Amino acid sequence: MNVFRFAGDMTHLMSVVVLLLKIHTIRSCAGISLKTQELYALVFLTRYLDIFTDFFSVYNTIMKMIFLGTSFSIVWYMRYHKVVKQSYDRDHDTFRHYFLIIPCIILALLINDKFTVREVLWTFSLYLEAVAIIPQLVLLQRTKNIDNLTGNYVFFLGAYRGFYLLNWIYRYFTDSHYRKRGITWASGFVQTLLYADFFYYYIRSWKRNERLNLPA
């Protein structure tokens, strides 16, 4: 644990809080991609298989349970809640997420640190998380005008990945074993790049005190 990882965990948690706040208070999921939420649920499901078998710390276990529980609850709200699901923009959220899932499965089978079921699934979760935001970014580009809560949600997700990238750099210089984790580095770098364009327009709209608008 270090300050960068803790900051990453807290901004990740904040992104979930912002999204749940939107769903519970406004009873709306407008501007939120169900495809991305389903991908994140799959990421956490395949990554946290060790939650009941390998104990690292109370903090670690609690955070895993929070992200598992919230990711599946968000998917449930968007699919089945009689009020929330009516605001889901299925006409614009049409990115076929299996175009992301299948290549990540193949890549995890071909490039992994150890060819075991758990290790392949963990590697798959890294690859999938790197691109899970794509349906959300595509949806935001199609709808263009973005409400503040949705913009803040994506911003905190990007900030989480940025802090984790700093965490990896820190651990590179302080933990010799971490230098060999090329898969983690590569997937994290790709994910950070995907947020770069969004960050530019988010910060620009914040400085100008105007509604966030992404170009087509």
Buried (B, 14 or more C-beta within 10 A) or exposed (E): EEEBBEBBBBBBBBBBBBBBEBBEEEBBBBBBBBBBBBBBBBBBBBBBBBBEEEEEEEEBBEBBEBBBEBBBBBBBBBBEBEEBBEBBBEEBBEBEBEEBBEEBBEBBEEEBBEEEEBEBBBBBBBBBBBBBBBBBBBBBBBBEEBBEBBBBBBBBBBBBBBBBBBBBEBBEEEEEEBEEBEBBBBBBEBBBEBBEEBBEBBEEBEEEEEEBBBEE
